[in-house]
């Protein structure tokens, strides 16, 4: 029964992840087609990163104080409506940048508010001895989507266009929300919350006192900031500056996903006798160094590698 219920969660995650890839590819394409501006395409990605800074702690408080199933369902329905709002803004003949950035900010705010509930609901759906397998299932889906998503998304957007791709994203959120309705109703026994700001203060104070958590949080903050900067400029760089097609650009992203998948397969054995801090530091520095190589190579095959 636990496995049967868990299927609704991972299937919902799979569908919404496919929609997310369509969104990531379609949004910069539509903005570039409409404005021809790398600045606005990059700023759109930058705005989508801000909510993770602002709302991540609040998402943890929500996961503690409210029924996670309903947080996830409401979040997906809300994301569907906000994606439709964004589509309406992009459909306007004269694009309003304040409305565009506002819609992107609101849509991007849903994920940091609901992600802690998604992570913490898994132990409530499976038994303790199934937890590793359940987490591995979610990670495998995420890695596989990172391989298939760019290629499939690029092909779909090439065939049906960016606007239709965003409409598919709206539908993916709706289907994901409906699937989550089959999750069991949890018994919410948490004590009465002390208040959002009080709980945020407690969490922030705890983080500052724990050196490992603080240093890890700062490292992931700057790493994610760098990844978002890369993604913000990637589409413009490949399509406008180097002149590659959307399909070739998507293939390059697919190759990156294969790298992530292979890394996940080899990581368990490779990390067995190594210190976590050393691995995190070295891998982050390698990522920066390999990104720097893109300044030196412009040939398609070298970019793929």
MITOR-289395 format. One record per atom (N, C-alpha, C): residue in three letters; x, y, z. Coordinates in steps of 0.02 Angstrom, whole numbers, plus 50000, padded with zeros to 5 digits. Atoms other than C-alpha are relative to their C-alpha. Example, Ala and Ser with C-alpha at 12.3 -4.5 7.8 and 13.67 -1.06 7.14 Angstrom:
<rs>
R   code      c1      c2      c3
R    Ala   50045   49941   50000
R    Ala   50615   49775   50390
R    Ala   50045   50060   50000
R    Ser   49958   49941   49997
R    Ser   50684   49947   50357
R    Ser   49961   50055   50037
</rs>
This chain:
<rs>
R   code      c1      c2      c3
R    Unk   50041   49940   50000
R    Unk   50000   50000   50000
R    Unk   50043   50063   50000
R    Unk   49955   49943   49997
R    Unk   50142   50119   50043
R    Unk   50031   50013   49931
R    Unk   49970   49993   50066
R    Unk   50224   50084   49875
R    Unk   49949   50027   49950
R    Unk   50052   49978   50045
R    Unk   50058   50109   49785
R    Unk   49988   50075   50007
R    Unk   50011   49929   49987
R    Unk   50033   50279   49866
R    Unk   50059   50041   49976
R    Unk   49940   49964   50020
R    Unk   50212   50331   49832
R    Unk   50002   50011   49924
R    Unk   50000   49994   50073
R    Unk   50183   50303   49646
R    Unk   49966   50065   49977
R    Unk   50034   49937   50018
R    Unk   50064   50452   49642
R    Unk   50047   50059   50009
R    Unk   49953   49945   49987
R    Unk   50201   50563   49714
R    Unk   50053   50003   49945
R    Unk   49946   49997   50050
R    Unk   50339   50512   49593
R    Unk   49973   50013   49930
R    Unk   50030   49985   50065
R    Unk   50221   50516   49444
R    Unk   49983   50074   49993
R    Unk   50013   49928   49999
R    Unk   50166   50691   49492
R    Unk   50065   50039   49990
R    Unk   49935   49968   50006
R    Unk   50349   50740   49510
R    Unk   50026   49995   49929
R    Unk   49977   50011   50068
R    Unk   50390   50666   49339
R    Unk   49965   50048   49952
R    Unk   50039   49959   50047
R    Unk   50250   50760   49249
R    Unk   50017   50074   50010
R    Unk   49985   49930   49988
R    Unk   50285   50927   49333
R    Unk   50072   50017   49980
R    Unk   49930   49988   50021
R    Unk   50473   50907   49298
R    Unk   50006   50008   49925
R    Unk   50001   49992   50073
R    Unk   50439   50884   49112
R    Unk   49974   50070   49982
R    Unk   50027   49933   50011
R    Unk   50333   51042   49118
R    Unk   50051   50054   50017
R    Unk   49948   49951   49981
R    Unk   50475   51134   49207
R    Unk   50052   50008   49946
R    Unk   49949   49995   50053
R    Unk   50597   51091   49067
R    Unk   49972   50037   49940
R    Unk   50031   49963   50055
R    Unk   50475   51154   48936
R    Unk   50000   50075   50017
R    Unk   50000   49930   49978
R    Unk   50461   51315   49038
R    Unk   50070   50031   49994
R    Unk   49931   49975   50001
R    Unk   50651   51334   49054
R    Unk   50023   50015   49928
R    Unk   49980   49990   50069
R    Unk   50673   51317   48866
R    Unk   49957   50050   49963
R    Unk   50047   49958   50038
R    Unk   50517   51407   48806
R    Unk   50005   50073   50020
R    Unk   50001   49930   49977
R    Unk   50529   51564   48914
R    Unk   50054   50043   49967
R    Unk   49950   49957   50033
R    Unk   50698   51630   48850
R    Unk   49990   50004   49925
R    Unk   50012   49999   50072
R    Unk   50651   51581   48672
R    Unk   49947   50051   49983
R    Unk   50055   49952   50012
R    Unk   50488   51680   48680
R    Unk   50024   50071   50011
R    Unk   49976   49932   49985
R    Unk   50573   51830   48761
R    Unk   50048   50024   49947
R    Unk   49953   49980   50053
R    Unk   50713   51829   48632
R    Unk   49964   50014   49935
R    Unk   50038   49988   50061
R    Unk   50587   51815   48490
R    Unk   49962   50067   50004
R    Unk   50042   49941   49992
R    Unk   50482   51956   48561
R    Unk   50040   50065   50007
R    Unk   49962   49939   49986
R    Unk   50619   52077   48615
R    Unk   50068   50001   49966
R    Unk   49933   50004   50027
R    Unk   50783   52015   48539
R    Unk   50053   50022   50050
R    Unk   49956   49973   49949
R    Unk   50862   52068   48704
R    Unk   50028   49945   50044
R    Unk   49968   50048   49953
R    Unk   50988   51960   48797
R    Unk   49990   50024   50072
R    Unk   50009   49972   49932
R    Unk   50967   52077   48946
R    Unk   49935   49975   50031
R    Unk   50065   50020   49972
R    Unk   50782   52037   48968
R    Unk   49995   49924   50008
R    Unk   50000   50073   49993
R    Unk   50807   51851   48936
R    Unk   50039   49978   50062
R    Unk   49959   50016   49942
R    Unk   50944   51846   49068
R    Unk   49966   50023   50065
R    Unk   50033   49973   49941
R    Unk   50847   51955   49190
R    Unk   49942   49955   50022
R    Unk   50055   50045   49983
R    Unk   50700   51835   49179
R    Unk   50024   49942   50042
R    Unk   49971   50054   49960
R    Unk   50811   51695   49244
R    Unk   50022   50026   50068
R    Unk   49979   49971   49936
R    Unk   50882   51810   49377
R    Unk   49942   50010   50048
R    Unk   50059   49990   49958
R    Unk   50709   51854   49440
R    Unk   49974   49934   50027
R    Unk   50024   50065   49978
R    Unk   50664   51670   49450
R    Unk   50042   49970   50056
R    Unk   49957   50025   49947
R    Unk   50811   51641   49568
R    Unk   49987   50035   50067
R    Unk   50010   49960   49939
R    Unk   50765   51778   49693
R    Unk   49954   49966   50051
R    Unk   50044   50031   49950
R    Unk   50618   51683   49775
R    Unk   50033   49945   50042
R    Unk   49965   50051   49961
R    Unk   50737   51543   49828
R    Unk   50037   50032   50058
R    Unk   49967   49964   49945
R    Unk   50830   51672   49933
R    Unk   49949   50023   50051
R    Unk   50049   49967   49957
R    Unk   50673   51753   50002
R    Unk   49956   49950   50037
R    Unk   50054   50042   49973
R    Unk   50555   51606   50032
R    Unk   50021   49930   50022
R    Unk   49980   50069   49982
R    Unk   50659   51449   50065
R    Unk   49987   49984   50074
R    Unk   50012   50011   49928
R    Unk   50654   51467   50255
R    Unk   49926   49998   50015
R    Unk   50073   50000   49989
R    Unk   50469   51508   50248
R    Unk   49969   49935   49977
R    Unk   50025   50065   50023
R    Unk   50441   51349   50148
R    Unk   50010   49946   50052
R    Unk   49988   50048   49946
R    Unk   50519   51250   50291
R    Unk   49949   50008   50056
R    Unk   50050   49987   49948
R    Unk   50401   51334   50416
R    Unk   49932   49972   49978
R    Unk   50064   50025   50026
R    Unk   50251   51292   50305
R    Unk   49997   49924   50004
R    Unk   49998   50074   49997
R    Unk   50306   51109   50295
R    Unk   49990   49975   50071
R    Unk   50007   50020   49930
R    Unk   50313   51102   50485
R    Unk   49930   50011   50027
R    Unk   50062   49978   49968
R    Unk   50148   51188   50521
R    Unk   49936   49979   49964
R    Unk   50061   50015   50039
R    Unk   50028   51130   50384
R    Unk   50004   49930   49970
R    Unk   50004   50067   50030
R    Unk   49971   50967   50304
R    Unk   50035   50001   49932
R    Unk   49956   49996   50059
R    Unk   50101   50931   50170
R    Unk   49962   49983   49936
R    Unk   50038   50018   50059
R    Unk   49979   50849   50050
R    Unk   49964   50060   49971
R    Unk   50038   49943   50024
R    Unk   49872   51005   50041
R    Unk   50046   50057   49979
R    Unk   49950   49950   50022
R    Unk   50025   51118   50029
R    Unk   50020   49987   49928
R    Unk   49978   50019   50067
R    Unk   50080   51022   49875
R    Unk   49944   50009   49949
R    Unk   50057   49993   50047
R    Unk   49907   51018   49795
R    Unk   49986   50073   49984
R    Unk   50014   49928   50010
R    Unk   49873   51203   49823
R    Unk   50057   50033   49961
R    Unk   49943   49971   50035
R    Unk   50050   51245   49764
R    Unk   49998   49985   49925
R    Unk   50002   50017   50071
R    Unk   50028   51152   49599
R    Unk   49942   50035   49964
R    Unk   50056   49964   50030
R    Unk   49856   51227   49565
R    Unk   50018   50074   49992
R    Unk   49979   49930   50003
R    Unk   49927   51399   49605
R    Unk   50051   50011   49945
R    Unk   49950   49995   50053
R    Unk   50076   51368   49490
R    Unk   49968   49998   49931
R    Unk   50035   50004   50064
R    Unk   49958   51321   49349
R    Unk   49967   50067   49983
R    Unk   50032   49936   50012
R    Unk   49861   51483   49369
R    Unk   50051   50055   49985
R    Unk   49948   49949   50011
R    Unk   50020   51588   49379
R    Unk   50035   49990   49934
R    Unk   49971   50012   50066
R    Unk   50092   51503   49225
R    Unk   49954   50026   49945
R    Unk   50049   49974   50047
R    Unk   49931   51549   49134
R    Unk   50003   50077   49999
R    Unk   49992   49927   49996
R    Unk   49952   51729   49196
R    Unk   50061   50023   49961
R    Unk   49939   49984   50037
R    Unk   50130   51732   49128
R    Unk   49989   49995   49925
R    Unk   50014   50009   50071
R    Unk   50069   51667   48962
R    Unk   49959   50059   49973
R    Unk   50040   49942   50020
R    Unk   49939   51806   48956
R    Unk   50042   50063   49993
R    Unk   49955   49941   50004
R    Unk   50074   51937   48989
R    Unk   50042   49997   49936
R    Unk   49957   50008   50060
R    Unk   50184   51867   48849
R    Unk   49959   50008   49936
R    Unk   50042   49995   50059
R    Unk   50036   51866   48729
R    Unk   49984   50072   49982
R    Unk   50015   49930   50014
R    Unk   50015   52054   48742
R    Unk   50042   50027   49942
R    Unk   49965   49972   50057
R    Unk   50061   52151   48587
R    Unk   50060   50043   50024
R    Unk   49948   49958   49971
R    Unk   50160   52277   48690
R    Unk   50019   49969   50068
R    Unk   49979   50036   49940
R    Unk   50259   52182   48821
R    Unk   50014   50048   50057
R    Unk   49988   49960   49940
R    Unk   50254   52258   48996
R    Unk   50052   49964   50043
R    Unk   49947   50034   49963
R    Unk   50418   52217   49083
R    Unk   49985   49994   50074
R    Unk   50019   50010   49929
R    Unk   50355   52252   49261
R    Unk   49952   49942   50010
R    Unk   50047   50057   49995
R    Unk   50210   52132   49231
R    Unk   50035   49934   49986
R    Unk   49964   50061   50017
R    Unk   50327   52005   49151
R    Unk   50041   49976   50060
R    Unk   49958   50020   49944
R    Unk   50451   52006   49295
R    Unk   49959   49983   50062
R    Unk   50043   50016   49943
R    Unk   50310   52008   49423
R    Unk   49970   49931   49994
R    Unk   50029   50066   50011
R    Unk   50228   51854   49344
R    Unk   50052   49945   50009
R    Unk   49946   50049   49992
R    Unk   50395   51762   49336
R    Unk   50017   49992   50073
R    Unk   49984   50003   49928
R    Unk   50432   51806   49518
R    Unk   49947   49960   50038
R    Unk   50054   50036   49965
R    Unk   50261   51743   49577
R    Unk   50002   49926   49984
R    Unk   49998   50070   50020
R    Unk   50273   51582   49477
R    Unk   50061   49964   50031
R    Unk   49939   50030   49971
R    Unk   50452   51550   49538
R    Unk   49996   49995   50076
R    Unk   50007   50001   49927
R    Unk   50396   51580   49718
R    Unk   49967   49936   50025
R    Unk   50038   50060   49979
R    Unk   50288   51423   49721
R    Unk   50048   49944   50020
R    Unk   49955   50057   49988
R    Unk   50433   51299   49714
R    Unk   50036   50004   50068
R    Unk   49968   49998   49934
R    Unk   50534   51361   49866
R    Unk   49951   49995   50058
R    Unk   50050   50005   49947
R    Unk   50372   51371   49966
R    Unk   49974   49929   50010
R    Unk   50028   50068   49996
R    Unk   50321   51191   49927
R    Unk   50053   49945   50001
R    Unk   49948   50052   50005
R    Unk   50487   51100   49901
R    Unk   50016   49966   50068
R    Unk   49989   50034   49936
R    Unk   50519   51069   50088
R    Unk   49944   49951   50018
R    Unk   50056   50047   49987
R    Unk   50345   50989   50100
R    Unk   50008   49938   49957
R    Unk   49989   50058   50043
R    Unk   50387   50877   49952
R    Unk   50053   49954   50028
R    Unk   49945   50041   49972
R    Unk   50551   50820   50030
R    Unk   49978   49964   50063
R    Unk   50017   50030   49935
R    Unk   50475   50788   50201
R    Unk   49939   49955   49999
R    Unk   50058   50043   50003
R    Unk   50319   50699   50141
R    Unk   50019   49928   49982
R    Unk   49979   50067   50022
R    Unk   50418   50551   50071
R    Unk   50004   49951   50059
R    Unk   49998   50048   49944
R    Unk   50456   50472   50243
R    Unk   49931   49982   50027
R    Unk   50067   50015   49977
R    Unk   50269   50479   50279
R    Unk   49963   49952   49954
R    Unk   50033   50043   50049
R    Unk   50226   50377   50124
R    Unk   50032   49930   49995
R    Unk   49966   50065   50005
R    Unk   50354   50236   50137
R    Unk   50027   49981   50069
R    Unk   49972   50024   49938
R    Unk   50424   50129   50276
R    Unk   50074   50018   50004
R    Unk   49930   49979   49989
R    Unk   50597   50161   50350
R    Unk   50048   49962   49954
R    Unk   49954   50039   50041
R    Unk   50679   50019   50252
R    Unk   49990   50013   49925
R    Unk   50011   49982   50070
R    Unk   50606   50088   50089
R    Unk   50021   50071   49984
R    Unk   49986   49929   50008
R    Unk   50664   50267   50116
R    Unk   50057   50013   49951
R    Unk   49944   49991   50045
R    Unk   50831   50249   50026
R    Unk   49978   49988   49928
R    Unk   50025   50015   50067
R    Unk   50746   50168   49876
R    Unk   49954   50055   49974
R    Unk   50046   49947   50020
R    Unk   50612   50303   49874
R    Unk   50039   50063   49978
R    Unk   49959   49942   50018
R    Unk   50741   50444   49875
R    Unk   50040   49988   49936
R    Unk   49963   50017   50061
R    Unk   50842   50353   49742
R    Unk   49955   50005   49939
R    Unk   50048   49995   50055
R    Unk   50685   50343   49634
R    Unk   49990   50072   49978
R    Unk   50009   49929   50016
R    Unk   50657   50531   49645
R    Unk   50063   50028   49966
R    Unk   49938   49975   50029
R    Unk   50841   50565   49608
R    Unk   50011   49973   49930
R    Unk   49993   50029   50067
R    Unk   50840   50446   49460
R    Unk   49955   50036   49950
R    Unk   50046   49963   50043
R    Unk   50687   50533   49388
R    Unk   50030   50068   49982
R    Unk   49972   49933   50011
R    Unk   50772   50702   49410
R    Unk   50059   49997   49952
R    Unk   49942   50006   50044
R    Unk   50933   50643   49326
R    Unk   49979   49981   49929
R    Unk   50023   50021   50067
R    Unk   50841   50557   49182
R    Unk   49965   50058   49964
R    Unk   50033   49943   50030
R    Unk   50735   50712   49154
R    Unk   50052   50051   49976
R    Unk   49947   49953   50020
R    Unk   50895   50816   49147
R    Unk   50033   49977   49935
R    Unk   49975   50025   50064
R    Unk   50947   50703   49001
R    Unk   49948   50007   49945
R    Unk   50052   50001   50051
R    Unk   50782   50685   48909
R    Unk   49968   50069   49991
R    Unk   50036   49936   50001
R    Unk   50709   50855   48955
R    Unk   50023   50049   49948
R    Unk   49978   49951   50050
R    Unk   50819   50969   48850
R    Unk   49988   49977   49928
R    Unk   50008   50025   50068
R    Unk   50813   50857   48696
R    Unk   49927   49999   49980
R    Unk   50072   50004   50014
R    Unk   50626   50823   48707
R    Unk   49970   50070   49998
R    Unk   50028   49933   49997
R    Unk   50587   51001   48758
R    Unk   50019   50042   49940
R    Unk   49978   49962   50058
R    Unk   50692   51076   48619
R    Unk   49964   49978   49937
R    Unk   50036   50026   50059
R    Unk   50610   50962   48489
R    Unk   49928   50024   50001
R    Unk   50071   49979   49995
R    Unk   50435   51004   48554
R    Unk   49992   50074   49984
R    Unk   50006   49927   50010
R    Unk   50465   51192   48557
R    Unk   50016   50018   49928
R    Unk   49985   49989   50070
R    Unk   50543   51184   48383
R    Unk   49939   49986   49957
R    Unk   50059   50021   50039
R    Unk   50385   51097   48319
R    Unk   49938   50042   50014
R    Unk   50064   49968   49981
R    Unk   50246   51185   48416
R    Unk   50008   50072   50021
R    Unk   49989   49930   49982
R    Unk   50326   51350   48467
R    Unk   50002   50010   50076
R    Unk   49991   49985   49929
R    Unk   50367   51431   48634
R    Unk   49936   50010   50038
R    Unk   50062   49986   49965
R    Unk   50191   51489   48676
R    Unk   49962   49935   50015
R    Unk   50034   50064   49989
R    Unk   50118   51314   48654
R    Unk   50038   49960   50053
R    Unk   49961   50034   49949
R    Unk   50262   51246   48759
R    Unk   49982   50024   50070
R    Unk   50021   49973   49935
R    Unk   50212   51363   48901
R    Unk   49930   49976   50018
R    Unk   50067   50027   49986
R    Unk   50031   51304   48884
R    Unk   50003   49928   50024
R    Unk   49990   50069   49976
R    Unk   50090   51124   48905
R    Unk   50023   50001   50073
R    Unk   49977   49992   49931
R    Unk   50178   51182   49064
R    Unk   49941   50012   50047
R    Unk   50061   49988   49960
R    Unk   50010   51247   49129
R    Unk   49964   49934   50013
R    Unk   50034   50064   49992
R    Unk   49932   51077   49097
R    Unk   50037   49951   50044
R    Unk   49961   50047   49960
R    Unk   50075   50983   49179
R    Unk   49989   50013   50075
R    Unk   50013   49983   49930
R    Unk   50046   51077   49343
R    Unk   49931   49975   50021
R    Unk   50068   50022   49983
R    Unk   49860   51036   49337
R    Unk   49998   49924   50010
R    Unk   50000   50074   49995
R    Unk   49889   50849   49306
R    Unk   50037   49979   50063
R    Unk   49962   50016   49940
R    Unk   50021   50844   49444
R    Unk   49959   50012   50063
R    Unk   50042   49985   49941
R    Unk   49900   50926   49567
R    Unk   49946   49947   50009
R    Unk   50053   50051   49995
R    Unk   49762   50801   49526
R    Unk   50028   49933   50025
R    Unk   49969   50062   49976
R    Unk   49880   50653   49552
R    Unk   50014   50002   50075
R    Unk   49985   49993   49929
R    Unk   49927   50720   49723
R    Unk   49939   49991   50044
R    Unk   50062   50009   49961
R    Unk   49745   50709   49778
R    Unk   49994   49929   50026
R    Unk   50003   50070   49978
R    Unk   49771   50521   49795
R    Unk   50047   49984   50058
R    Unk   49958   50012   49941
R    Unk   49900   50541   49932
R    Unk   49956   49994   50062
R    Unk   50041   50008   49940
R    Unk   49836   50487   50103
R    Unk   49997   50064   50042
R    Unk   50005   49943   49954
R    Unk   49775   50615   50229
R    Unk   50041   49985   50063
R    Unk   49956   50012   49942
R    Unk   49912   50627   50360
R    Unk   49967   50026   50064
R    Unk   50024   49977   49935
R    Unk   49875   50648   50544
R    Unk   50048   50055   50024
R    Unk   49958   49942   49985
R    Unk   49940   50822   50579
R    Unk   49999   50012   50075
R    Unk   49998   49997   49927
R    Unk   49995   50818   50761
R    Unk   50051   50051   50025
R    Unk   49951   49951   49979
R    Unk   50120   50961   50763
R    Unk   49969   50049   50050
R    Unk   50026   49951   49952
R    Unk   50102   51082   50910
R    Unk   49980   50065   49965
R    Unk   50023   49936   50027
R    Unk   50019   51250   50882
R    Unk   50061   50043   49983
R    Unk   49941   49961   50020
R    Unk   50142   51358   50783
R    Unk   50008   50062   50043
R    Unk   49985   49941   49960
R    Unk   50229   51497   50877
R    Unk   49995   50064   49959
R    Unk   50002   49943   50044
R    Unk   50214   51612   50729
R    Unk   50055   49995   49948
R    Unk   49952   50007   50055
R    Unk   50302   51624   50561
R    Unk   50066   50034   50016
R    Unk   49938   49963   49989
R    Unk   50427   51757   50612
R    Unk   50041   49971   50058
R    Unk   49965   50031   49944
R    Unk   50467   51671   50777
R    Unk   50036   49937   49977
R    Unk   49968   50062   50024
R    Unk   50502   51506   50688
R    Unk   50056   50015   49951
R    Unk   49946   49980   50045
R    Unk   50604   51593   50553
R    Unk   50061   50022   50040
R    Unk   49945   49977   49958
R    Unk   50709   51674   50689
R    Unk   50037   49942   50031
R    Unk   49970   50058   49969
R    Unk   50738   51508   50774
R    Unk   50043   49962   49948
R    Unk   49964   50035   50052
R    Unk   50790   51425   50610
R    Unk   50063   50037   49978
R    Unk   49943   49960   50021
R    Unk   50904   51569   50560
R    Unk   50054   50000   50053
R    Unk   49952   50001   49945
R    Unk   50986   51574   50732
R    Unk   50037   49933   50004
R    Unk   49970   50067   49998
R    Unk   51015   51386   50728
R    Unk   50051   49992   49944
R    Unk   49954   50005   50056
R    Unk   51096   51398   50556
R    Unk   50065   50038   50013
R    Unk   49940   49960   49986
R    Unk   51215   51536   50612
R    Unk   50046   49966   50051
R    Unk   49960   50031   49947
R    Unk   51272   51432   50761
R    Unk   50034   49935   49976
R    Unk   49973   50064   50025
R    Unk   51306   51273   50660
R    Unk   50045   50013   49940
R    Unk   49952   49981   50051
R    Unk   51464   51298   50559
R    Unk   49992   49959   49936
R    Unk   50008   50043   50060
R    Unk   51435   51149   50443
R    Unk   49940   50021   49959
R    Unk   50061   49980   50035
R    Unk   51258   51203   50401
R    Unk   50009   50069   49968
R    Unk   49989   49933   50026
R    Unk   51309   51385   50379
R    Unk   50045   49999   49939
R    Unk   49953   50001   50056
R    Unk   51458   51349   50267
R    Unk   49969   49963   49940
R    Unk   50034   50035   50054
R    Unk   51357   51223   50166
R    Unk   49947   50042   49966
R    Unk   50052   49956   50028
R    Unk   51214   51346   50145
R    Unk   50030   50054   49956
R    Unk   49968   49948   50039
R    Unk   51331   51483   50085
R    Unk   50029   49972   49935
R    Unk   49972   50030   50060
R    Unk   51418   51365   49964
R    Unk   49945   49986   49948
R    Unk   50054   50016   50046
R    Unk   51253   51306   49889
R    Unk   49966   50063   49974
R    Unk   50028   49937   50024
R    Unk   51190   51485   49880
R    Unk   50040   50027   49941
R    Unk   49959   49972   50054
R    Unk   51337   51543   49774
R    Unk   50003   49952   49941
R    Unk   50000   50048   50055
R    Unk   51338   51382   49672
R    Unk   49936   50006   49959
R    Unk   50064   49992   50036
R    Unk   51153   51400   49629
R    Unk   49997   50068   49965
R    Unk   49997   49934   50031
R    Unk   51181   51585   49594
R    Unk   50040   49995   49934
R    Unk   49958   50008   50060
R    Unk   51319   51537   49471
R    Unk   49963   49959   49946
R    Unk   50038   50041   50048
R    Unk   51210   51402   49389
R    Unk   49946   50041   49966
R    Unk   50052   49958   50029
R    Unk   51069   51527   49365
R    Unk   50029   50052   49953
R    Unk   49967   49953   50046
R    Unk   51189   51653   49289
R    Unk   50017   49965   49935
R    Unk   49982   50038   50060
R    Unk   51248   51518   49169
R    Unk   49938   49988   49957
R    Unk   50061   50015   50037
R    Unk   51071   51466   49120
R    Unk   49969   50063   49970
R    Unk   50029   49937   50024
R    Unk   51019   51648   49102
R    Unk   50031   50022   49934
R    Unk   49964   49977   50059
R    Unk   51150   51678   48967
R    Unk   50009   49946   49947
R    Unk   49984   50056   50044
R    Unk   51162   51505   48889
R    Unk   49961   50002   49934
R    Unk   50041   50001   50061
R    Unk   51015   51516   48766
R    Unk   50022   50056   49952
R    Unk   49980   49944   50043
R    Unk   51067   51688   48703
R    Unk   50069   49986   49969
R    Unk   49932   50012   50023
R    Unk   51250   51637   48690
R    Unk   50001   49950   49942
R    Unk   49999   50052   50050
R    Unk   51215   51479   48590
R    Unk   49962   50019   49937
R    Unk   50043   49986   50058
R    Unk   51075   51543   48478
R    Unk   50019   50064   49965
R    Unk   49989   49934   50031
R    Unk   51114   51727   48450
R    Unk   50074   50012   49983
R    Unk   49929   49983   50011
R    Unk   51303   51740   48469
R    Unk   50036   49948   49957
R    Unk   49965   50052   50038
R    Unk   51361   51571   48403
R    Unk   49959   49975   49940
R    Unk   50041   50016   50058
R    Unk   51214   51547   48283
R    Unk   49977   49929   49995
R    Unk   50024   50069   50002
R    Unk   51166   51369   48332
R    Unk   49923   49999   50005
R    Unk   50073   50007   49998
R    Unk   50987   51307   48314
R    Unk   49978   49981   50071
R    Unk   50027   50019   49935
R    Unk   50873   51278   48463
R    Unk   50009   49926   50012
R    Unk   49993   50072   49992
R    Unk   50883   51091   48430
R    Unk   50072   49982   50021
R    Unk   49931   50013   49982
R    Unk   51074   51090   48437
R    Unk   50015   50025   50071
R    Unk   49992   49973   49933
R    Unk   51069   51199   48592
R    Unk   49971   49952   50052
R    Unk   50031   50049   49955
R    Unk   50952   51072   48672
R    Unk   50042   49937   50006
R    Unk   49957   50060   49998
R    Unk   51068   50928   48626
R    Unk   50059   50013   50048
R    Unk   49945   49984   49954
R    Unk   51210   51017   48717
R    Unk   49978   49995   50072
R    Unk   50027   50006   49933
R    Unk   51100   51028   48872
R    Unk   49989   49927   50019
R    Unk   50010   50071   49988
R    Unk   51059   50844   48853
R    Unk   50065   49965   50019
R    Unk   49934   50028   49984
R    Unk   51244   50799   48853
R    Unk   50019   50015   50072
R    Unk   49987   49981   49930
R    Unk   51259   50895   49017
R    Unk   49960   49955   50047
R    Unk   50041   50044   49959
R    Unk   51118   50789   49087
R    Unk   50029   49930   50004
R    Unk   49968   50066   49999
R    Unk   51207   50629   49036
R    Unk   50059   50001   50047
R    Unk   49945   49994   49952
R    Unk   51358   50691   49132
R    Unk   49976   49995   50071
R    Unk   50028   50004   49932
R    Unk   51250   50715   49286
R    Unk   49978   49929   50017
R    Unk   50023   50068   49989
R    Unk   51177   50541   49265
R    Unk   50059   49953   50013
R    Unk   49940   50042   49990
R    Unk   51349   50459   49249
R    Unk   50033   50016   50067
R    Unk   49972   49981   49935
R    Unk   51411   50559   49398
R    Unk   49963   49967   50057
R    Unk   50039   50032   49948
R    Unk   51268   50492   49502
R    Unk   50014   49926   50006
R    Unk   49987   50072   50000
R    Unk   51307   50313   49450
R    Unk   50067   49983   50033
R    Unk   49933   50014   49975
R    Unk   51492   50324   49495
R    Unk   50012   50030   50070
R    Unk   49987   49961   49938
R    Unk   51474   50437   49648
R    Unk   50005   49955   50061
R    Unk   50003   50040   49940
R    Unk   51432   50302   49775
R    Unk   50067   49967   50016
R    Unk   49936   50033   49989
R    Unk   51593   50204   49753
R    Unk   50057   50050   50006
R    Unk   49945   49952   50001
R    Unk   51703   50354   49717
R    Unk   50004   50040   50065
R    Unk   50002   49959   49939
R    Unk   51647   50447   49874
R    Unk   50011   49961   50064
R    Unk   50000   50043   49941
R    Unk   51664   50299   49991
R    Unk   50053   50020   50051
R    Unk   49945   49987   49954
R    Unk   51833   50346   50066
R    Unk   50025   50073   49997
R    Unk   49981   49930   50006
R    Unk   51834   50534   50035
R    Unk   49958   50044   50046
R    Unk   50036   49955   49956
R    Unk   51786   50677   50149
R    Unk   49952   50043   49960
R    Unk   50053   49964   50036
R    Unk   51625   50764   50101
R    Unk   50020   50072   49984
R    Unk   49981   49930   50010
R    Unk   51695   50940   50123
R    Unk   50050   50008   49943
R    Unk   49950   49997   50053
R    Unk   51843   50904   50009
R    Unk   49968   49988   49932
R    Unk   50034   50015   50063
R    Unk   51730   50829   49875
R    Unk   49959   50060   49977
R    Unk   50041   49942   50018
R    Unk   51611   50978   49881
R    Unk   50042   50058   49975
R    Unk   49956   49945   50019
R    Unk   51752   51105   49871
R    Unk   50032   49988   49931
R    Unk   49966   50015   50063
R    Unk   51847   51018   49731
R    Unk   49952   49998   49941
R    Unk   50047   50005   50055
R    Unk   51694   50980   49625
R    Unk   49973   50069   49980
R    Unk   50023   49932   50016
R    Unk   51634   51161   49638
R    Unk   50053   50038   49962
R    Unk   49945   49966   50035
R    Unk   51806   51225   49585
R    Unk   50008   49972   49929
R    Unk   49997   50029   50067
R    Unk   51809   51102   49439
R    Unk   49945   50027   49956
R    Unk   50057   49973   50039
R    Unk   51638   51163   49384
R    Unk   50016   50070   49975
R    Unk   49981   49932   50021
R    Unk   51703   51342   49382
R    Unk   50053   49999   49947
R    Unk   49946   50004   50049
R    Unk   51861   51294   49288
R    Unk   49976   49977   49932
R    Unk   50025   50025   50063
R    Unk   51767   51196   49155
R    Unk   49954   50051   49966
R    Unk   50041   49946   50028
R    Unk   51643   51340   49133
R    Unk   50045   50053   49967
R    Unk   49952   49952   50027
R    Unk   51793   51454   49105
R    Unk   50024   49980   49930
R    Unk   49976   50024   50065
R    Unk   51846   51344   48958
R    Unk   49954   50020   49943
R    Unk   50047   49978   50052
R    Unk   51689   51401   48864
R    Unk   50022   50066   49969
R    Unk   49973   49938   50029
R    Unk   51779   51567   48839
R    Unk   50049   49985   49943
R    Unk   49946   50016   50047
R    Unk   51911   51476   48737
R    Unk   49977   49958   49941
R    Unk   50023   50044   50054
R    Unk   51807   51356   48631
R    Unk   49931   50022   49976
R    Unk   50064   49981   50030
R    Unk   51666   51396   48511
R    Unk   49973   49946   49953
R    Unk   50023   50055   50042
R    Unk   51656   51236   48408
R    Unk   49949   49957   50037
R    Unk   50056   50035   49969
R    Unk   51498   51135   48440
R    Unk   50021   49939   50039
R    Unk   49979   50062   49968
R    Unk   51585   50970   48483
R    Unk   50036   50016   50065
R    Unk   49963   49982   49939
R    Unk   51701   51054   48608
R    Unk   49953   50026   50054
R    Unk   50049   49976   49952
R    Unk   51555   51141   48690
R    Unk   49963   49942   50033
R    Unk   50034   50060   49973
R    Unk   51466   50973   48709
R    Unk   50044   49967   50053
R    Unk   49955   50033   49953
R    Unk   51619   50898   48793
R    Unk   50007   50041   50063
</rs>
